[in-house]
Structure formats: C-alpha cells, structure tokens
Amino acid sequence: MTPASPTRARLLPYGKQWVDDEDIAAVVETLRSDWLTTGPKVEEFERAFAAFTGAAHAVAVSNGTAALHAATAALGIGPGDEVIIPAITFVASANCVVYQGGTPVFADVEGDTLLIDPQDVEGKITARTKAVIAVDYAGQPCDYEALRAIAARHKIALVADACHALGGSYRGQPIGSLADLSTFSLHPVKPITCGEGGVITTNDAELAKAMRVFRSHGISSDFRQREKQGSWAYEMVSLGYNYRLSDIQCALAASQLKKLPTWVQRRQAIARQYDEAFAGEARFTPLAVRDGVSHGYHLYVIRLGSGFDRGRFFQELRGEGIGANVHYAPVHMHPFYRRTFGTGPGLCPVAEAAYERILTLPIFPRMTDEDVADVITAVRRVATRLRSA
Ligand SMILES: *Cc1c(COP(=O)(O)O)cnc(C)c1O
C-alpha cells in the first residue's frame, strides 16, 4: 500500500555499485590492450587482492559461485562426503557441495547474529564430514577461533564464504586469511564489483594451483604461458570448467579494490547512524555485533518484534520508497533440498524462527546522510502505523 505522501518518491535499493571515471578509464585501457582475457590484469588483480586480504594466494574466477565450486573441488569433496553449512545463507554456499556429489549438512545459527553456531557444527560432525563452510553473514566474521579449533580437532577443512565480508577483520586479522580457503563475490551488490566475478584466497600453494587448473578446463598451463614458451602443447590433467575471469573485468576489479577501505568505513558509518537511531527501540532490534570484529556491513539487518507481520512491514516499507529485502530463507527449506536430501521444518529451529522476523535495510557506500535519515523515518513510520492498526 502506497501512502499519500511516501518518504521517498523513488525506491532506494538495498545495495548498489559505485563505478567512477577512474574505473571506466581502467576498463577502456584494457579494451585497447593486447589482452582481453587471462593476461596481465588477472595477475595484477590477484596480487593486489592477496596483499589486501593478507593471504599468500588469490585465484580469480568468473563469479562467487564458481569460487565456492573451485573450493569444494580443490578439497576433493565427492560422493559420500558431508560438508556442514549454516542454514541461513545464499543457496550457492550449499549448492557447491552438491555440484561435487557431496551431501550438505545444515547447522543452525546463533539467534542474535545469524552466524553459524559452532556448537551445532560440532554436534553434526560424523566420520564422513570433510569440511565446514562458514558464512560471514551480513559482513560480520564468524567465531573463527571456535571454528578453527573444531576443524583442527576433527581434521577437517574450514572454508569461509566471505562474500559479504571483504574489507572486514576478526581480532585484527583480515577477512581472507582466517580459513583454509576464503571465497568472495564481485557481483554489483557486493563490497566491490566487476559485473560478475569471484576470488578464492588461501595460504596453500597446492590448493591455489589446483584451483587455477580447475578454472580453465583442467588444463595445466594457460595460453599466455604457452605463448611465452613458444609452445602449442598442453595437457588436461583433471576435469575442470571455464570459470575464468577476463582481463577487462580484472582491470575494473583492481580499480575498485583501491576504494574498498573508504567504502567499508562509509558502510560502518551508516550502520552507526542506524544503531544510534534504533537504540532503545523496543519494536525491533538490529542484529548483535561481537567484540573484536570489524564488520563489513554488506547488509544491515533488523529483527522485528513479535506482533509484526514481516510481509506487511516489507510491503509498507516498499510503499514508503525504501527497498527493504529479506536475506535469506533457510536453504534447507527450499523445494530442491527437501526433495533431494529430505530436509525440512524443524531441522534448524533457530534459523527458521529468525527468518520470519528479519528485514534488510538499504546500506551501500554511495548512500547520503539524507538517504539514511529517510530509511530511519520510514521504518519508524511503518512500525507506528502497523502497531496502531
Ligand atoms: C553473492 C553470494 C554468493 C554467490 O556469488 P555470485 O558471484 O553471485 O555467484 C555466494 N555466497 C554468498 C554468501 C553470497 O552472498
């Protein structure tokens, strides 16, 4: 329902990219160069990304889902293997296990942060468990101390799906160097973008090499290397895919990466404005933030108090011109997972209950203080209207 005078005439999206003239110039320069794909810009971006995240290696791939697939393939996940994933995440975090023929096992989340619950993870480990994929939901790093201890104790791999958290840190250690493998997305709503893109970081040289082979059909050398060696011969050593990221995209991504620290600061400043405005609100509460973390704020999520219908709250906010969203329906509730793995209601009760109450509010670096004020006004207006209805 659209009120007579909505807070905003045009919808404010929940997330949006920021591409400036410097970014455009970087792309144009690459378009005029000798290499459009798998040339010097890929290496340049990978080196910059590794340096930024404090990891020894960064491997660029075509999107965040390909990054997750490269991770499960490099770890040798296959039929009979179980991988533990939080119930609240984007479906790709679980799909990458299924691509390899593995079995996803869903762990519940902590009610106040919606981050994977380490205790539930440990309870779900079996003799077949090969890895845990932790998700830095909304941009907040998971409890890596607990997760690393569990992984070490059970001799399993730890993957961080850090698609939300690039630019954040955990106890002073940057996101990207906290797990055996960390995956990132360069989709337009994510911290930096090149249209579509993904990255995996690791300190393990063997895993990095395997993922470079995986992203190019399982072939052990690339065209540029062969050109340098004056050779036409190549070997396909394993089954891979075409998951390459082009030089054009890497030029854009490298240019975007330079701005990331400023953008994360802006996201954090917006989150502070929301936090301050909503402190003392009894009708809804922002998600909790743990001590010792630098939150990337890909998303700003509130939990509505009981008595509100989340669907109505969402519709009314849209009517006010605020592009609210919901992240995410629990993965184990999707028809594919129910049908294929027999999952369903009751498997992760905390996640299922939380899902009914969450709303994502707009947050992106280019938002102005006026945009932020509009969101605050609209949320309060809707809360008041629905409570008095
Ligand atoms: C965006 C996202 C992905 C997938 O990334 P794409 O680049 O869209 O393939 C995976 N996991 C999480 C948590 C994400 O937010």
The ligand as a Tripos MOL2 file, in Angstrom:
@<TRIPOS>MOLECULE
LIG
   15    15     1     0     0
SMALL
NO_CHARGES

@<TRIPOS>ATOM
      1 C1         26.6820  -13.4610   -3.5570 C.3       1 LIG1
      2 C2         26.9580  -14.6940   -2.7680 C.ar      1 LIG1
      3 C3         27.4150  -15.8770   -3.3570 C.ar      1 LIG1
      4 C4         27.4710  -16.0750   -4.8530 C.3       1 LIG1
      5 O1         28.2000  -15.1490   -5.5370 O.3       1 LIG1
      6 P1         27.8990  -14.9080   -7.1010 P.3       1 LIG1
      7 O2         29.0120  -14.0190   -7.5270 O.co2     1 LIG1
      8 O3         26.5550  -14.2540   -7.2060 O.co2     1 LIG1
      9 O4         27.9310  -16.2270   -7.7730 O.co2     1 LIG1
     10 C5         27.7450  -16.9330   -2.5290 C.ar      1 LIG1
     11 N1         27.6140  -16.8570   -1.1920 N.ar      1 LIG1
     12 C6         27.1470  -15.7420   -0.5960 C.ar      1 LIG1
     13 C7         27.0370  -15.7160    0.8910 C.3       1 LIG1
     14 C8         26.7920  -14.6350   -1.3610 C.ar      1 LIG1
     15 O5         26.2890  -13.5520   -0.7590 O.3       1 LIG1
@<TRIPOS>BOND
     1     1     2 1
     2     2     3 ar
     3     2    14 ar
     4     3     4 1
     5     3    10 ar
     6     4     5 1
     7     5     6 1
     8     6     7 2
     9     6     8 1
    10     6     9 1
    11    10    11 ar
    12    11    12 ar
    13    12    13 1
    14    12    14 ar
    15    14    15 1
@<TRIPOS>SUBSTRUCTURE
     1 LIG1         1 GROUP 0 **** ****
